Amino acid sequence: MTLTEKILARAAGKSSVQAGDNVWVSADVLMTHDVCGPGTIGVFRREFGSQAKVWDREKVVIIPDHYIFSADSKSNRNVDILREFVQEQGLRYFYDVIDDPHGKWVFDAVKGPVRRQFGSKYAGVCHTALPEKGHTRPGEVLFGTDSHTCTAGAFNEFATGIGNTDAGFVMGTGKLLLKVPATMHFRLEGQLQPGVMAKDLILHIIGEIGFDGATYRAMQFDGPGASSLSLDDRMTVANMAIEAGGKNGIFEFDQKTKEYVDQRCALNGTRAAYTPVERDRDEAFIADLVVDLNRLEPTVACHPDPGQRKLAKQMEQVKLDRAYMGSCTGGKTSDFLAFAKILAGKRVAIDTFGVPATPEIATNLQTIRWGDKTVWQILQDAGVQMTENAGCAACLGGPVDTFGRMNQPLKCISATNRNFPGRMGHKDSQVFLASPATVAASALTGKITDPRTFIA
């Protein structure tokens, strides 16, 4: 069996499964957020009754992160609906934007989007917060009401996005009927060269197979090249499996995985026991591809979908209006460090926005010092508009007052994960997906630029 099949077989209580089997799978974690949470709660109450209790109070994780820092009253109300449900159900894991369990969330438009407006429990973008808080464990099954839930596959976990109806059912029963996906195998060899990042790898792969090339398939990444990637890198790759239509992305378990997961579970007091899955010799793949990391170059996904791949060096005629750093894909500490290395001592030529994925990442940037300055100061000195309010922000558009949102038909190079029309705001805007390094280089020149131009 493949890694995905082994996890699903275990979760279904079976000795084995194969692609195409329909099996009832037990969930280890159900995650929802402020966009889909109220709808999921509505389905749960409708189907199980107004007095029903969730199947396991320890396994439901609620993380508001999408439409948070906005004066839009309906967005603010969504967070309050989550809080009321948590109180009613006695849920343990709710990463609220405010500290008062009986309060109401109100964004202070006068204070604005840049200065901190959250309490001590707030965790930021769900897909980055889940591993930070110790909710991603090898060999487990994670369902989430967001398409990029597949990010957690970086931790040797079956993780996939589901809709409100399925989530409402899981909330009441802890189970979901799934068709076992066929697995596409991506053997990674070599290692990334200077100026090339994990984002370039996944954009290359999506360009090879198309933005629907892995529809309802598992994407398994392994080999010596995969082992060379950091956990942050693996998260970036697994995160964008959905941009090829994938059901999930998954990596092998190794010492890097163990060290990260063990540390995070201990730090946050989450369940520490887990059983990873390892590769079999008789794995059956629907496709087998080899990617040599040594040969990859900085890559860009062009408007209007992630499959429109070109090399950055081939696009230097494309002028830009905006650059954007952030999201579960491009808002991690390592992403911002790569971004800052190119910007240090220079000045951006276009409007450039930076949104850390989580408060912890924002703190890292404000405390890590390069010489006599923090990374945060270096970015601000370069002209980057930074916000302390970690979250999804303009990655998916949101209300018109969202930080970094494109309210006009602009051209933006972004470290985010999706570029369909209207994704980051105005329906006539154009979003070019790229690595943090490419975003930095392009912000300096005002046009799409190969970051190797700035790397000695």
C-alpha positions in Angstrom: 0.0 0.0 0.0 1.0 3.6 -0.5 1.4 6.0 2.5 -2.1 7.3 2.0 -3.6 3.9 1.7 -1.9 2.7 4.9 -3.3 5.6 6.9 -6.8 5.2 5.5 -6.7 1.4 6.1 -5.8 2.0 9.7 -8.5 4.6 10.2 -11.0 2.3 8.6 -10.0 -0.6 10.8 -9.0 -2.7 7.8 -5.8 -4.7 7.1 -5.6 -3.2 3.7 -7.4 -0.9 1.2 -6.7 -0.1 -2.5 -7.5 2.8 -4.8 -11.2 3.1 -5.5 -12.4 1.4 -2.3 -15.2 3.2 -0.3 -14.4 3.1 3.4 -15.7 4.6 6.6 -12.8 6.5 8.1 -12.4 7.7 11.7 -11.2 11.2 12.1 -8.4 12.2 14.5 -9.0 15.9 14.2 -11.7 18.1 12.7 -10.7 21.7 12.0 -13.0 24.5 11.1 -12.7 28.3 10.9 -14.7 31.5 10.8 -15.7 31.2 7.1 -17.1 27.6 7.2 -17.5 27.1 11.0 -20.9 28.8 11.3 -22.2 26.7 8.3 -20.8 23.5 9.7 -22.4 24.2 13.1 -25.7 24.9 11.3 -25.5 21.5 9.5 -24.6 19.7 12.8 -27.5 21.2 14.7 -30.0 20.6 11.9 -29.0 16.9 11.5 -28.2 15.9 15.1 -30.5 18.2 17.0 -30.2 21.5 18.8 -29.0 19.8 22.0 -26.5 17.4 20.3 -22.9 17.2 21.5 -19.9 16.8 19.2 -18.4 13.3 19.0 -15.2 14.2 20.9 -14.5 17.6 22.5 -10.8 17.0 22.4 -10.7 16.4 18.6 -12.5 19.5 17.3 -10.2 22.4 16.7 -11.6 25.9 15.8 -9.3 28.6 14.4 -10.7 31.9 13.2 -8.3 33.3 10.6 -9.9 34.4 7.4 -12.2 37.5 7.7 -10.9 38.7 11.1 -9.3 42.1 10.8 -12.1 43.9 9.1 -14.8 46.3 10.2 -17.4 44.2 8.4 -20.0 43.4 11.0 -21.0 40.0 9.5 -17.4 38.9 9.5 -17.1 39.9 13.2 -20.3 38.1 13.9 -19.0 34.8 12.6 -16.3 34.7 15.3 -18.9 35.3 17.9 -20.9 32.3 16.6 -17.9 30.1 17.0 -17.3 31.4 20.5 -20.9 30.7 21.6 -20.6 27.1 20.2 -17.4 26.5 22.0 -18.9 27.6 25.3 -22.0 25.4 24.7 -20.0 22.3 23.8 -17.1 22.8 26.2 -14.5 22.5 23.4 -10.8 22.6 24.5 -9.2 23.9 21.4 -10.5 27.3 20.3 -7.9 29.9 19.3 -10.1 33.0 19.8 -9.2 36.4 18.6 -10.1 37.9 22.0 -9.4 36.6 25.5 -12.9 37.2 27.1 -14.8 33.8 26.6 -18.1 35.7 26.8 -17.1 38.8 24.9 -17.8 40.1 21.4 -15.2 40.6 18.7 -15.1 44.1 17.2 -12.4 45.3 14.9 -11.2 48.8 15.7 -11.1 50.6 12.3 -9.6 53.7 14.0 -6.7 51.7 15.3 -6.3 50.2 11.8 -5.0 47.0 10.3 -1.3 47.3 11.1 -1.2 47.4 14.9 -2.0 44.3 16.9 -5.7 43.8 17.6 -5.8 40.2 19.0 -5.6 38.5 22.4 -3.2 35.9 23.8 -5.1 32.9 22.4 -5.2 33.9 18.8 -3.2 31.5 16.5 -3.4 33.0 13.0 -3.7 31.0 9.7 -5.2 27.6 10.5 -2.9 25.6 8.3 0.2 27.1 9.9 -1.3 27.2 13.4 -2.3 23.5 13.4 1.3 22.2 13.4 2.5 25.1 15.6 -0.1 24.1 18.2 0.6 20.3 18.0 -2.5 19.2 16.1 -0.7 17.5 13.2 0.6 14.1 14.0 2.0 11.4 11.7 -0.2 8.5 10.7 -3.4 10.4 11.6 -6.5 11.7 9.7 -7.2 15.4 9.7 -10.3 16.8 8.1 -10.7 20.6 7.7 -13.2 22.9 6.2 -10.7 24.5 3.9 -9.1 23.3 0.7 -5.6 23.9 1.9 -5.9 21.5 4.8 -3.7 19.2 2.7 -0.8 21.3 4.1 -0.6 18.8 7.1 0.5 16.1 4.7 4.0 17.4 5.3 3.8 15.6 8.6 3.1 12.1 7.3 -0.6 12.6 7.8 -3.7 12.1 5.6 -5.1 15.7 5.6 -7.8 16.9 3.2 -10.4 19.6 2.9 -14.1 18.9 3.2 -17.3 20.9 2.8 -19.7 22.1 5.5 -22.1 19.1 5.1 -19.3 16.5 5.5 -17.8 18.5 8.4 -21.2 18.6 10.2 -21.5 14.9 9.8 -17.9 14.3 11.2 -18.7 16.7 14.0 -21.5 14.4 15.1 -20.1 11.0 14.4 -16.3 11.3 14.0 -16.5 9.4 10.8 -16.7 10.0 7.0 -17.2 7.8 4.0 -14.2 8.3 1.6 -13.2 6.8 -1.7 -9.5 5.8 -1.4 -7.6 8.0 -3.9 -5.1 6.6 -6.3 -1.6 7.8 -5.6 0.7 9.7 -7.9 4.4 9.3 -7.0 6.9 12.1 -7.1 10.4 11.0 -6.4 12.5 14.1 -5.6 16.3 13.9 -6.2 19.1 16.4 -5.6 18.6 19.6 -3.7 17.4 23.1 -4.2 20.0 25.5 -5.5 20.5 29.1 -4.3 17.6 31.3 -5.3 15.3 28.4 -5.8 12.7 27.5 -3.2 10.0 24.9 -2.4 7.4 27.1 -4.0 9.3 26.8 -7.3 9.2 23.0 -6.9 5.5 22.7 -6.5 4.8 25.3 -9.3 7.1 23.3 -11.5 5.1 20.1 -10.7 1.7 21.7 -11.2 3.0 23.1 -14.5 4.0 19.6 -15.6 0.7 17.9 -14.8 -1.8 20.8 -15.0 -4.0 22.4 -12.4 -6.4 19.4 -12.7 -3.7 16.8 -13.2 -4.0 15.2 -9.8 -7.8 15.5 -9.4 -8.9 13.2 -6.5 -5.5 11.7 -6.3 -3.0 11.5 -3.5 0.4 13.1 -4.3 3.2 11.3 -2.5 6.6 13.0 -2.3 9.6 11.0 -1.3 13.2 10.3 -2.2 16.5 12.0 -1.1 15.3 15.3 -2.4 12.3 15.2 -0.2 14.5 14.3 2.8 16.6 17.4 2.1 13.6 19.7 2.4 12.8 21.4 5.7 9.4 21.0 7.3 8.5 24.5 6.2 9.4 23.5 2.6 7.3 20.3 2.8 4.4 22.3 4.1 4.6 24.6 1.1 4.6 21.6 -1.3 1.8 19.7 0.4 -0.2 22.9 0.7 -0.5 23.3 -3.0 -1.5 19.7 -3.8 -5.0 21.0 -4.0 -3.9 23.5 -6.8 -3.4 20.4 -9.0 -6.7 19.0 -7.9 -5.2 16.6 -5.4 -7.1 15.0 -2.6 -4.1 15.2 -0.4 -0.3 15.5 -0.5 1.9 13.4 1.8 5.6 13.1 2.8 7.5 10.3 4.5 8.2 10.4 8.2 11.8 11.1 9.2 13.8 12.5 12.1 13.0 16.1 11.1 9.3 15.2 11.3 9.7 13.6 14.7 11.7 16.4 16.2 9.2 19.0 15.1 6.0 17.1 16.1 7.4 16.0 19.5 8.5 19.5 20.3 5.2 21.1 19.4 3.1 18.5 21.2 5.1 19.0 24.3 5.1 22.7 24.1 1.3 23.0 23.7 0.2 20.0 25.7 -1.5 18.2 22.9 -1.6 14.4 22.6 2.0 13.2 22.1 1.3 9.6 21.0 1.3 8.8 17.3 2.2 6.0 14.9 3.7 7.1 11.5 3.4 5.0 8.3 6.3 3.9 6.3 6.7 2.9 2.6 6.0 -0.6 1.4 8.0 -2.2 -1.4 4.9 -3.1 -3.3 3.3 0.3 -3.6 1.0 0.7 -6.6 1.1 4.1 -8.2 -1.1 5.5 -11.0 1.8 7.7 -12.1 5.5 7.9 -11.4 7.5 11.1 -11.9 11.0 12.0 -11.0 12.0 15.6 -10.3 15.6 16.7 -10.1 15.8 19.6 -7.6 19.2 20.6 -8.9 17.7 21.6 -12.3 14.8 23.7 -11.1 14.8 27.4 -11.6 12.7 30.3 -10.2 9.2 29.7 -11.5 6.1 31.8 -11.8 2.4 30.7 -12.2 0.7 33.2 -14.5 -2.9 34.5 -14.5 -5.4 32.9 -14.5 -4.5 29.6 -12.8 -1.6 27.9 -11.0 -0.9 25.6 -13.9 0.3 28.5 -16.2 4.0 28.0 -15.5 6.8 30.1 -16.9 10.4 30.7 -15.7 10.9 34.0 -13.9 13.7 34.9 -16.3 11.3 34.6 -19.2 8.9 37.2 -17.8 11.0 40.2 -17.1 8.9 42.3 -19.4 5.9 42.0 -17.1 5.5 45.2 -15.1 3.8 45.0 -11.6 1.8 47.2 -9.4 2.1 45.3 -6.1 4.0 42.6 -4.3 2.5 40.5 -1.5 4.1 38.2 1.2 1.9 36.0 3.4 -0.6 33.2 3.7 -0.2 29.5 4.8 2.1 29.1 1.8 4.3 32.1 2.0 3.9 33.6 5.4 6.2 31.3 7.5 9.3 32.5 9.3 11.6 30.9 6.7 9.7 32.5 3.9 10.1 36.0 5.4 13.8 35.3 6.1 14.4 34.5 2.4 12.4 37.6 1.5 14.4 39.8 3.8 17.8 38.5 2.7 17.1 40.0 -0.8 15.5 43.2 0.5 18.1 44.0 3.2 19.7 47.4 2.5 17.5 48.1 -0.5 14.2 49.8 -1.3 11.1 48.3 -3.0 9.8 50.0 -6.1 6.2 49.1 -5.8 3.6 48.8 -3.0 4.6 45.7 -1.0 2.7 44.1 1.8 3.8 41.6 4.4 1.4 39.5 6.5 2.9 36.9 8.9 0.9 33.7 9.0 0.8 33.5 12.8 1.5 35.7 15.9 4.5 33.5 16.7 6.0 34.2 13.3 5.4 37.9 13.7 7.2 37.7 17.1 10.1 35.8 15.4 10.5 38.6 12.9 10.4 41.2 15.6 13.1 39.5 17.7 15.5 37.9 15.2 18.3 40.3 14.7 20.6 40.7 11.7 23.3 43.1 13.0 21.7 46.0 14.8 18.3 45.6 13.3 15.5 43.0 13.6 14.2 41.4 10.5 11.0 43.3 10.9 12.9 46.6 10.9 14.8 45.6 7.9 11.6 44.9 6.0 10.1 48.2 7.1 13.2 50.1 6.1 12.9 48.5 2.7 9.5 50.0 2.4 7.4 46.8 3.1 4.1 47.6 4.8 4.0 45.0 7.6 1.1 44.1 9.8 1.2 42.5 13.2 -2.3 41.1 12.7 -1.4 37.6 11.4 -4.1 36.0 9.3 -5.2 35.1 5.8 -5.7 38.8 4.9 -5.7 39.5 1.1 -4.8 35.9 0.1 -8.5 35.3 -0.6 -9.7 38.8 -1.1 -12.2 39.3 1.8 -14.0 42.6 2.7 -12.8 45.7 1.0 -11.0 47.0 4.0 -8.8 43.9 4.2 -5.1 44.6 4.5 -3.3 44.3 1.1 -6.5 43.6 -0.8 -6.6 44.7 -4.5 -9.6 46.9 -4.9 -8.5 47.9 -8.4 -7.4 45.9 -11.4 -3.8 45.6 -10.5 -1.0 43.2 -11.3 0.4 41.5 -8.2 3.2 39.1 -7.6 2.4 37.0 -4.6 3.8 34.3 -2.4 0.3 32.9 -1.8 -1.2 29.8 -3.3 -4.1 30.6 -5.7 -4.5 33.0 -8.5 -7.9 32.4 -10.1 -9.7 35.7 -11.2 -10.8 37.7 -8.2 -8.9 35.6 -5.7 -7.1 38.6 -4.1 -9.8 41.2 -4.7 -10.8 42.8 -7.9 -12.1 40.4 -10.5 -9.9 42.0 -13.2 -6.7 42.0 -11.2 -3.9 39.6 -12.2 -2.0 37.5 -9.6 1.4 35.9 -10.4 2.4 33.2 -7.9 6.0 32.9 -7.0 8.5 32.1 -4.2 9.3 34.6 -1.5 12.7 35.2 -3.1 11.1 35.9 -6.5 8.5 38.2 -4.8 11.4 40.1 -3.1 13.4 40.6 -6.3 10.3 41.6 -8.2 9.3 44.2 -5.6 12.8 45.8 -6.0 12.5 46.1 -9.7 8.8 46.6 -10.2 8.7 43.8 -12.7 8.9 40.0 -12.5 12.5 39.3 -11.8 14.7 36.2 -11.3 15.9 36.4 -7.7 19.3 35.0 -8.7 20.0 38.5 -10.0 20.4 39.6 -6.4 22.2 36.5 -5.1 26.0 36.4 -5.2 
